[in-house]
């Protein structure tokens, strides 16, 4: 089979209407295809998943347990093979780089999803129809936040596609404007700043995200359910801000005034660099992923220096430094959920924040782990339908997602 033939076959594979001969030919192609071809087909597979989810044309019943064990075993095997290879297949896709390791994992996912869909045609289920379980769909998150000024005044920032600057306030020698979902602090009118430090706070609710350009030119992308407290104008020997939740920073260079992100008892100190900090209170650790430059992470007793491509994980008052999966850690900034060996609870925490939803479990949270990527512009029902391809099942009632044990 050629790549073009496989591409035309994808809808039949997803819907379970492919013949035995077509499935056998697809599996043979998959075992021999190179990484670039697998990645291309996986893209097409994702597109068809989302399209069929929108039109409710995907099967819903699967036998997950055996598939989950196969995912773990086969991905581990393929990872070891990829680590030993000296080949690095890369391509641009939504500003992301896929390596051979990702392609190998992708091949496993495509094969296992095909198996799951075929299995679903031979098995019945007691689940309610998809239309009934997902009748209370929720929209994807959007660009929205609340800017709280030093005097307590709150400015509600809503999604906007305007290309014109909108003046919000004047404060401490700066003008605050909003344009294309980005708050910006600009020194463009004559005023003598006060000697007192004036602080503002940008807060994104669940289901919200926003961007801000601070007075020194530092750019910050704030993820959902996050908060950034910052001085309107930086003074003194440091540029310090406080974060809860998650944010990506592109710090303006200033060799004489380090930029410091304070997260609880820890600090990230830089001169000028690009990095991501994940510090949600419902996660078990604080994670700092360095993309460019160098940063120092520290608490009251320890400090570590990070180099690009590495991640510092702070847990139980200790730092652990490891190679980072940068694509996964920054996926939210590019508009994706990206899961790699993630358990259900981890995935559902991210989904709950983005869709402003509550998650409950019919019994205990499943312990199986998953690999995959989903566009964050999808509605909640579309996202959950894609997850159902791996054996999970859900219902939506109001803003509550129930994970079913089926």
C-alpha positions in Angstrom: 0.0 0.0 0.0 1.1 3.6 -0.7 0.7 6.5 1.7 -2.1 7.9 -0.5 -4.0 4.6 -0.3 -3.6 4.5 3.5 -4.9 8.1 3.7 -8.1 7.1 1.8 -8.5 4.1 4.0 -8.4 6.0 7.3 -12.2 6.8 7.7 -13.0 3.1 7.1 -10.4 2.1 9.8 -11.9 4.5 12.3 -15.5 3.5 11.6 -14.6 -0.2 11.6 -15.9 -0.8 8.0 -12.5 -1.8 6.5 -12.3 -5.4 5.2 -10.1 -8.0 6.7 -7.8 -7.7 3.7 -7.5 -3.9 4.1 -6.8 -4.2 7.8 -4.1 -6.8 7.1 -2.5 -4.6 4.4 -2.6 -1.6 6.7 -0.9 -3.5 9.5 1.8 -4.7 7.1 2.4 -1.2 5.8 2.6 0.1 9.4 5.3 -2.4 10.4 7.5 -1.4 7.5 6.8 2.4 7.1 9.4 5.0 8.0 8.9 7.5 10.8 8.0 10.4 8.6 5.2 8.4 6.8 3.8 7.3 10.1 3.7 10.9 11.5 2.0 12.1 8.3 -0.7 9.4 8.6 -1.2 10.1 12.3 -1.9 13.7 11.4 -4.6 12.6 8.9 -5.9 10.1 11.5 -6.3 13.0 14.0 -8.1 15.1 11.5 -10.6 12.3 10.7 -11.1 11.6 14.4 -12.1 15.1 15.1 -14.3 15.3 12.0 -16.1 12.1 12.8 -16.5 13.1 16.5 -18.2 16.3 15.3 -20.7 14.2 13.3 -21.0 11.4 16.0 -19.9 8.8 13.5 -17.4 7.0 15.7 -18.0 3.7 17.5 -18.1 3.9 21.3 -17.6 0.5 22.7 -14.1 -0.9 23.4 -12.3 -3.4 25.5 -9.6 -1.3 27.1 -7.7 -3.5 29.5 -5.7 -5.6 27.1 -5.1 -2.6 24.9 -3.7 -0.5 27.7 -1.2 -3.3 28.6 -0.1 -3.5 24.9 0.4 0.3 24.8 2.8 0.1 27.8 4.7 -2.9 26.5 5.0 -1.8 22.9 5.9 1.8 23.5 8.6 0.9 26.1 10.1 -1.5 23.5 10.0 1.0 20.7 11.4 3.7 22.9 14.4 1.6 23.7 14.9 1.0 19.9 14.5 4.7 19.2 17.0 5.7 21.9 19.6 3.3 20.3 19.1 4.7 16.8 21.1 7.5 15.4 18.3 8.7 13.2 16.3 11.9 14.0 13.3 12.5 11.8 12.0 16.0 12.2 9.2 18.0 10.6 7.2 21.1 11.2 3.6 20.7 12.4 1.9 23.5 14.2 5.3 24.8 15.3 6.2 21.3 16.8 9.1 19.0 16.1 8.5 15.2 16.1 11.4 12.8 16.6 11.7 9.1 15.9 10.6 8.3 19.4 7.3 10.2 18.9 6.8 8.5 15.5 7.3 5.1 17.1 4.8 5.8 19.8 2.4 7.2 17.1 2.7 3.9 15.2 1.6 2.0 18.3 -1.3 4.3 18.9 -2.6 4.0 15.3 -2.3 0.2 15.4 -4.0 -0.1 18.8 -6.8 2.3 17.9 -7.5 0.2 14.8 -7.6 -2.9 16.9 -9.9 -1.3 19.4 -12.3 -0.2 16.7 -12.5 -3.6 15.2 -13.0 -5.1 18.6 -15.9 -2.7 19.2 -17.8 -4.2 16.2 -17.8 -7.6 17.9 -18.8 -6.5 21.4 -21.9 -5.0 22.9 -22.1 -2.5 25.7 -24.6 -1.2 28.3 -23.4 2.4 27.8 -26.1 5.0 27.0 -25.9 6.4 23.4 -23.2 9.0 22.8 -25.8 11.7 22.0 -27.4 11.2 25.4 -24.2 11.0 27.3 -22.8 14.2 25.7 -26.0 16.2 25.3 -24.6 18.8 27.8 -21.5 19.8 25.8 -19.2 22.5 27.0 -17.2 25.0 24.7 -13.5 25.1 24.7 -11.7 27.7 26.8 -11.0 31.1 25.4 -8.9 34.3 25.9 -10.4 35.8 29.0 -9.0 37.1 32.3 -9.4 39.7 35.1 -6.8 42.5 35.6 -6.9 43.7 39.2 -5.3 47.1 39.8 -3.4 48.1 43.0 -6.5 50.0 44.2 -8.7 46.9 43.9 -10.4 48.0 40.7 -11.1 44.9 38.4 -11.0 45.1 34.6 -12.7 42.2 32.9 -10.9 41.1 29.7 -13.0 39.2 27.2 -12.1 37.4 23.9 -11.4 40.0 21.3 -10.1 40.0 17.7 -9.7 43.7 17.5 -6.5 45.0 16.0 -6.9 48.4 17.8 -5.4 49.2 21.1 -7.9 49.8 23.9 -6.8 52.0 26.8 -7.5 50.4 30.1 -5.9 52.7 32.7 -3.0 54.9 33.5 -0.9 53.9 36.4 2.5 54.8 37.9 3.9 56.5 34.8 2.6 53.8 32.4 -0.4 53.4 30.2 -2.2 50.0 30.3 -3.6 48.9 26.9 -5.3 45.8 25.6 -4.9 44.6 22.0 -5.6 41.1 20.4 -5.9 39.4 23.8 -2.7 40.9 25.2 -2.4 43.4 28.0 0.6 45.7 27.6 2.3 48.2 30.0 3.7 51.1 28.0 5.6 54.2 29.1 4.2 56.6 26.6 2.9 59.6 28.5 4.7 62.1 30.9 4.3 61.3 34.5 6.6 60.9 37.4 6.4 57.4 38.9 5.7 57.0 42.6 8.4 55.7 44.9 6.0 53.1 46.3 5.9 49.7 44.5 2.5 49.4 42.8 1.3 45.8 42.1 -1.3 44.5 39.7 -2.6 41.0 39.3 -3.7 39.2 36.1 -6.0 36.2 36.8 -7.3 33.7 34.3 -10.4 31.7 35.4 -10.9 28.0 34.6 -11.5 28.0 30.8 -9.5 31.1 30.3 -6.0 32.1 29.1 -4.3 35.4 28.4 -1.1 37.2 27.4 0.7 40.2 29.0 3.7 42.3 28.2 5.3 43.7 31.4 6.8 47.2 31.6 10.3 45.8 31.0 9.2 44.1 27.7 9.0 40.6 29.2 6.2 38.6 27.5 4.1 36.2 29.6 1.5 33.6 28.4 -0.8 32.7 31.3 -2.5 29.3 31.1 -6.0 28.6 32.5 -6.7 28.9 36.2 -3.5 30.9 36.9 -2.5 34.1 38.5 0.4 36.5 38.0 1.2 39.3 40.5 3.7 41.8 39.2 4.9 45.4 39.8 3.6 48.0 37.4 7.2 49.3 37.1 10.3 47.4 38.2 12.6 49.1 40.7 15.5 47.9 42.8 18.0 45.2 41.9 15.5 42.5 40.8 12.4 42.2 38.6 10.3 39.8 40.7 6.8 38.5 40.0 4.7 35.8 41.7 2.9 32.9 40.0 0.3 30.3 40.8 -0.8 28.0 38.0 1.2 27.9 34.8 2.9 30.4 32.6 5.4 30.6 29.8 7.9 33.5 30.0 10.0 35.2 27.3 12.2 37.4 29.6 13.6 40.7 28.3 17.4 40.7 28.8 18.8 42.9 31.5 22.2 41.9 32.8 22.0 44.3 35.7 18.6 43.3 36.9 17.7 39.5 37.1 14.1 38.4 36.5 12.7 36.3 39.4 9.6 34.2 39.3 8.4 33.4 42.9 6.4 30.2 43.3 5.6 29.4 46.9 8.9 28.6 48.6 10.8 28.3 45.3 12.3 30.9 42.9 13.3 30.8 39.3 16.1 33.4 38.5 17.1 34.5 35.0 18.7 37.3 33.1 16.9 36.8 29.8 15.5 33.5 28.6 12.5 31.4 27.6 11.0 29.0 30.1 7.7 27.4 31.3 6.6 27.1 35.0 3.9 24.7 36.0 2.8 25.3 39.6 -0.8 24.3 40.0 -1.8 23.7 43.6 -3.5 20.4 42.7 -0.4 18.9 41.0 2.2 17.0 43.0 5.2 19.0 42.0 6.4 22.4 40.6 8.0 22.0 37.2 10.3 24.4 35.4 11.1 23.6 31.7 13.9 25.6 30.1 13.7 26.3 26.3 16.4 28.9 25.8 19.2 30.5 27.9 19.8 29.5 31.5 17.9 29.7 34.8 18.6 29.0 38.4 15.9 27.3 40.5 16.1 27.5 44.2 14.4 27.2 47.6 15.6 28.3 51.0 18.2 25.5 51.1 19.0 24.3 47.6 19.7 25.7 44.1 20.2 24.1 40.7 21.2 25.5 37.4 19.2 24.4 34.3 20.4 24.2 30.7 18.1 24.3 27.7 16.0 21.2 27.1 16.0 20.2 30.8 13.3 20.3 33.5 13.5 20.9 37.2 10.9 19.1 39.2 10.4 20.3 42.8 8.8 17.7 45.1 9.1 17.0 48.8 11.5 19.9 49.3 13.9 18.5 46.7 14.9 19.4 43.1 15.2 16.7 40.5 16.8 17.6 37.1 15.9 15.6 34.0 15.6 15.9 30.2 12.4 17.6 29.3 9.7 16.7 26.8 9.5 20.4 25.6 6.8 19.7 23.0 4.6 18.2 25.7 5.3 20.8 28.4 4.6 23.7 26.0 1.7 22.1 24.1 -0.9 24.3 26.0 0.8 27.4 24.6 0.4 26.1 21.0 -3.2 25.1 21.6 -3.0 21.4 22.4 -3.3 18.8 25.1 -0.3 16.6 24.9 -0.2 13.4 27.0 2.7 11.0 27.3 2.2 8.0 29.6 -0.3 10.2 31.5 -2.8 8.5 33.9 -6.4 9.4 33.7 -6.4 11.7 36.7 -3.6 13.8 35.2 -5.4 14.1 31.9 -8.7 15.0 33.5 -7.2 17.7 35.7 -6.0 19.5 32.5 -9.3 19.0 30.8 -11.3 20.2 33.9 -9.3 23.4 34.0 -9.7 24.2 30.3 -13.4 23.4 30.1 -14.2 24.9 33.5 -15.6 21.6 34.6 -15.7 19.3 37.6 -14.5 15.7 37.3 -15.9 12.8 39.4 -15.2 9.1 39.1 -17.9 6.4 39.1 -15.4 4.3 41.2 -11.7 4.8 41.4 -9.7 6.7 38.7 -8.4 4.1 36.2 -4.6 3.6 36.5 -3.9 2.9 32.8 -1.7 5.4 31.0 -2.1 7.1 27.7 -0.2 8.8 24.9 -1.7 11.3 22.4 -2.5 14.9 21.4 -5.8 16.7 21.1 -6.5 20.2 19.8 -7.7 22.5 22.6 -10.2 24.2 20.3 -12.4 21.1 20.3 -15.5 21.2 22.4 -15.5 19.0 25.6 -17.7 16.3 23.9 -15.3 16.2 20.9 -12.3 15.8 23.2 -14.0 13.0 25.3 -15.1 11.2 22.1 -11.5 11.0 21.0 -10.4 9.7 24.4 -13.1 7.0 24.1 -11.1 5.6 21.3 -8.7 4.3 23.9 -11.4 2.6 26.1 -12.5 5.4 28.4 -16.1 6.4 28.7 -17.8 9.6 30.1 -21.0 11.4 30.7 -21.5 15.2 30.9 -24.1 16.7 33.2 -24.0 20.5 33.5 -20.4 21.2 34.1 -19.7 17.8 35.7 -17.8 15.1 33.8 -18.2 11.6 35.2 -15.6 9.0 34.3 -17.4 5.7 33.9 -16.1 2.3 34.9 -17.2 0.4 31.8 
